[in-house]
């Protein structure tokens, strides 16, 4: 088709003209609506793209791919309730393994953004049943289950490491979860494995530094956390960790500066009110953060 040649040459305007002419001939051609919608999406004309996807679905409600395309666009527009509805419609139509996996993972992500973590975990488990060797699914299960069910999260992350012993996301997430479970030696072991693969991984340095602090190696902990901050100066968790370390060293002024930096970097929104409590207990009302 000439329109597809034009698309390959990035001549979207002429391709849209051809698709529009085709629709004048047959206004019910769902495939043409979908193709034109793809072009509008790529041109960032999202209103027209949604309109075409909706027409495509109207003329063929069993068009699984178009449900997915519209859902993905709703995701992009942060309209997660609408994307979730479209993924719900797409799932019964997804017959191929890869398509079913795609729908389940994307639906789970939409649920996670809507703070529906139980539903998200359920979808990731369904995706795991479709493909138990998919590292992305295993990592997503670890991330989704980690807050409420760290032991179960470790089970899935452990499977990922068995499949690929160098899987960075699995090693890093497992180390963090072992810290939550206060198994600092295991957290050290996994962080060391990751750092042998990727010596300048800032999160691994931060995790290892925290584990060292809990095991009494304050100098080693400070070196790791400092290096983590040098590599990633916007990680609020690292500033919290260094602030806690400074408290152990009776360096209260430096600790308070770090706590305020952690607060400014969004610690509360991401992790809770622990830093606010540390400031209240240790810094007093007159404490001021250093300028970032």
C-alpha positions as CSV (number, residue, x, y, z in Angstrom):
1,X,0.0,0.0,0.0
2,X,1.3,3.4,-0.9
3,X,0.4,4.9,2.5
4,X,2.7,2.4,4.2
5,X,5.6,3.3,1.9
6,X,5.0,6.9,2.9
7,X,5.0,6.0,6.6
8,X,8.3,4.2,6.1
9,X,9.6,7.4,4.6
10,X,8.2,9.4,7.6
11,X,5.8,11.3,5.2
12,X,3.0,11.1,7.7
13,X,0.9,14.0,6.2
14,X,0.5,12.4,2.8
15,X,-0.1,9.0,4.4
16,X,-2.9,10.4,6.4
17,X,-4.4,11.9,3.3
18,X,-4.4,8.5,1.6
19,X,-6.0,6.8,4.7
20,X,-8.7,9.6,4.7
21,X,-9.4,9.0,1.1
22,X,-9.8,5.2,1.7
23,X,-12.2,5.9,4.5
24,X,-14.4,8.0,2.1
25,X,-14.6,4.8,0.1
26,X,-15.3,2.5,3.1
27,X,-16.1,4.4,6.3
28,X,-16.2,1.1,8.3
29,X,-12.6,-0.1,7.6
30,X,-11.4,-0.6,11.1
31,X,-7.8,-1.4,10.0
32,X,-7.5,2.0,8.2
33,X,-8.8,3.8,11.3
34,X,-6.2,2.0,13.4
35,X,-3.4,2.8,11.0
36,X,-4.4,6.5,10.8
37,X,-4.7,6.6,14.6
38,X,-1.2,5.3,14.9
39,X,0.1,8.1,12.7
40,X,-1.9,10.8,14.7
41,X,-0.4,9.3,17.9
42,X,3.1,9.5,16.5
43,X,2.5,13.1,15.5
44,X,1.3,13.8,19.1
45,X,-2.2,14.6,17.9
46,X,-3.7,12.5,20.7
47,X,-7.3,13.7,20.3
48,X,-7.4,12.6,16.7
49,X,-5.6,9.3,17.6
50,X,-8.2,8.5,20.3
51,X,-11.0,9.3,17.9
52,X,-9.6,6.9,15.2
53,X,-9.0,4.2,17.7
54,X,-12.5,4.5,19.0
55,X,-13.9,4.2,15.5
56,X,-11.7,1.2,14.8
57,X,-13.1,-0.5,18.0
58,X,-16.6,0.5,17.1
59,X,-16.4,-1.3,13.7
60,X,-14.6,-4.3,15.1
61,X,-14.9,-4.9,18.9
62,X,-12.8,-8.0,18.6
63,X,-9.8,-6.0,17.4
64,X,-7.5,-6.8,20.3
65,X,-4.6,-4.7,19.1
66,X,-6.7,-1.5,18.9
67,X,-7.9,-2.0,22.4
68,X,-4.3,-2.2,23.5
69,X,-3.3,0.8,21.4
70,X,-6.0,3.0,22.9
71,X,-5.2,1.7,26.4
72,X,-1.5,2.6,25.9
73,X,-2.5,6.1,24.8
74,X,-4.7,6.5,27.8
75,X,-1.7,5.4,29.9
76,X,0.4,8.1,28.2
77,X,-2.2,10.7,29.0
78,X,-2.3,9.4,32.6
79,X,-6.0,8.4,32.3
80,X,-5.4,5.1,34.0
81,X,-9.0,4.3,34.8
82,X,-9.8,4.4,31.1
83,X,-6.7,2.4,30.2
84,X,-7.7,-0.2,32.7
85,X,-11.1,-0.6,31.1
86,X,-9.5,-1.1,27.7
87,X,-7.1,-3.7,29.0
88,X,-10.0,-5.5,30.5
89,X,-11.7,-5.6,27.1
90,X,-8.5,-6.7,25.4
91,X,-7.6,-9.6,27.7
92,X,-10.3,-12.1,26.6
93,X,-9.3,-11.4,22.9
94,X,-5.6,-12.0,23.5
95,X,-5.1,-15.5,22.2
96,X,-1.3,-15.5,21.5
97,X,1.1,-15.9,24.4
98,X,3.0,-12.6,23.8
99,X,-0.2,-10.6,23.4
100,X,-1.7,-12.0,26.6
101,X,1.5,-11.3,28.5
102,X,1.5,-7.7,27.1
103,X,-2.0,-7.1,28.3
104,X,-1.5,-8.6,31.7
105,X,1.7,-6.6,32.4
106,X,0.2,-3.3,31.1
107,X,-3.0,-3.8,33.1
108,X,-1.0,-4.5,36.2
109,X,1.0,-1.3,35.7
110,X,-2.2,0.6,35.3
111,X,-3.5,-0.9,38.6
112,X,-0.2,-0.1,40.3
113,X,-0.5,3.6,39.2
114,X,-4.0,3.6,40.6
115,X,-2.6,2.2,43.9
116,X,-4.4,-1.1,43.4
117,X,-1.4,-3.1,44.5
118,X,-3.3,-6.3,45.3
119,X,-4.9,-6.3,41.8
120,X,-1.5,-5.5,40.2
121,X,0.2,-8.4,42.0
122,X,-2.6,-10.7,40.9
123,X,-2.1,-9.7,37.2
124,X,1.7,-10.1,37.5
125,X,1.1,-13.6,38.9
126,X,-1.2,-14.4,35.9
127,X,1.6,-13.1,33.6
128,X,4.0,-15.4,35.5
129,X,1.7,-18.3,34.7
130,X,1.9,-17.4,31.0
131,X,5.7,-17.1,31.1
132,X,7.5,-18.1,34.3
133,X,10.9,-17.3,32.8
134,X,10.2,-13.6,32.0
135,X,12.7,-11.6,34.0
136,X,10.6,-8.4,33.7
137,X,7.6,-10.1,35.2
138,X,9.6,-11.6,38.0
139,X,11.1,-8.2,38.8
140,X,7.7,-6.6,38.7
141,X,6.4,-9.2,41.2
142,X,9.3,-8.4,43.5
143,X,8.6,-4.7,43.3
144,X,4.8,-5.0,43.8
145,X,5.0,-7.5,46.6
146,X,8.0,-6.0,48.4
147,X,6.2,-3.6,50.6
148,X,3.6,-5.9,52.1
149,X,5.0,-9.4,51.4
150,X,8.8,-9.2,51.2
151,X,9.3,-13.0,51.7
152,X,7.0,-13.7,48.7
153,X,8.8,-11.0,46.7
154,X,12.1,-12.7,47.5
155,X,10.7,-16.0,46.2
156,X,10.1,-14.6,42.7
157,X,13.3,-12.5,42.6
158,X,15.2,-15.6,43.6
159,X,13.7,-17.4,40.6
160,X,15.0,-14.5,38.4
161,X,18.5,-14.9,39.8
162,X,18.4,-18.6,39.1
163,X,17.6,-17.9,35.4
164,X,20.2,-15.1,35.2
165,X,22.7,-14.8,38.0
166,X,23.8,-11.4,36.7
167,X,20.3,-9.9,36.6
168,X,21.0,-6.5,38.2
169,X,17.4,-5.6,39.0
170,X,16.9,-8.9,40.9
171,X,20.1,-8.6,42.9
172,X,19.5,-5.0,43.9
173,X,15.9,-5.5,44.8
174,X,16.7,-8.6,46.9
175,X,19.4,-6.7,48.8
176,X,16.9,-4.0,49.6
177,X,14.3,-6.5,50.8
178,X,16.9,-8.3,53.0
179,X,17.6,-4.9,54.6
180,X,13.9,-4.5,55.3
181,X,14.0,-8.0,56.9
182,X,17.1,-6.9,58.9
183,X,19.2,-9.7,57.3
184,X,22.2,-7.3,56.8
185,X,24.7,-10.0,56.0
186,X,22.6,-11.4,53.1
187,X,22.0,-7.8,51.9
188,X,25.8,-7.3,51.9
189,X,26.4,-10.5,50.0
190,X,23.9,-9.6,47.2
191,X,25.1,-6.0,47.0
192,X,28.7,-7.3,46.6
193,X,27.6,-9.6,43.8
194,X,25.9,-6.7,42.0
195,X,28.9,-4.4,42.5
196,X,31.2,-7.0,41.0
197,X,29.0,-6.8,37.9
198,X,28.5,-3.0,38.0
199,X,31.0,-1.3,40.3
200,X,29.4,2.1,40.2
201,X,25.8,1.1,40.8
202,X,24.6,3.9,43.2
203,X,21.7,2.0,44.7
204,X,23.8,-1.0,45.4
205,X,26.4,1.2,47.1
206,X,23.7,2.8,49.2
207,X,22.3,-0.6,50.2
208,X,25.7,-1.9,51.1
209,X,26.5,1.2,53.0
210,X,23.4,0.9,55.1
211,X,24.1,-2.8,55.8
212,X,27.6,-2.0,56.9
213,X,26.3,0.7,59.2
214,X,23.9,-1.8,60.8
215,X,26.8,-4.3,61.2
216,X,29.0,-1.7,62.9
217,X,31.4,-0.7,60.0
218,X,30.7,3.0,60.1
219,X,33.8,4.1,58.1
220,X,33.0,1.6,55.3
221,X,29.4,2.6,55.4
222,X,30.2,6.3,55.0
223,X,32.5,5.6,52.1
224,X,29.8,3.6,50.3
225,X,27.0,6.1,50.9
226,X,29.2,9.1,49.9
227,X,30.1,7.3,46.7
228,X,26.4,6.6,46.1
229,X,25.5,10.3,46.5
230,X,28.3,11.4,44.2
231,X,27.0,9.1,41.5
232,X,23.3,9.9,42.2
233,X,22.9,13.1,44.1
234,X,19.1,13.1,44.0
235,X,18.4,9.9,45.9
236,X,16.6,11.0,49.1
237,X,17.1,7.6,50.6
238,X,20.9,7.9,50.5
239,X,20.7,11.2,52.4
240,X,18.5,9.6,55.0
241,X,21.0,6.8,55.4
242,X,24.0,9.2,55.7
243,X,22.0,11.4,58.2
244,X,21.4,8.3,60.4
245,X,25.1,7.4,60.1
246,X,26.1,10.9,61.2
247,X,23.9,10.6,64.2
248,X,25.8,7.4,65.2
249,X,29.0,9.5,64.9
250,X,27.5,12.3,67.0
251,X,27.7,14.7,64.1
252,X,24.2,16.1,64.6
253,X,24.5,19.3,62.5
254,X,25.6,17.3,59.5
255,X,22.9,14.7,60.1
256,X,20.2,17.4,60.2
257,X,21.5,18.9,56.9
258,X,21.2,15.5,55.3
259,X,17.7,14.9,56.7
260,X,16.5,18.2,55.3
261,X,18.1,17.4,51.9
262,X,16.2,14.0,52.0
263,X,13.0,15.9,52.7
264,X,13.6,18.4,49.9
265,X,14.2,15.5,47.5
266,X,10.8,14.0,48.2
267,X,11.5,11.3,50.8
268,X,8.1,11.7,52.4
269,X,6.2,11.3,49.2
270,X,8.1,8.2,48.2
271,X,8.8,6.4,51.5
272,X,6.8,8.0,54.4
273,X,7.3,10.3,57.3
274,X,10.4,8.8,58.8
275,X,12.7,11.7,57.9
276,X,10.2,14.2,59.4
277,X,10.3,12.2,62.6
278,X,14.1,12.2,62.6
279,X,14.1,16.0,62.1
280,X,11.7,16.5,64.9
281,X,13.6,14.3,67.3
282,X,17.1,15.6,66.5
283,X,17.1,18.9,64.7
284,X,14.7,21.3,66.4
285,X,12.8,24.1,64.8
286,X,15.8,26.3,63.9
287,X,17.6,23.7,61.8
288,X,17.9,24.7,58.2
289,X,19.0,22.5,55.2
290,X,22.0,23.3,53.1
291,X,21.1,24.7,49.7
292,X,20.9,22.0,47.1
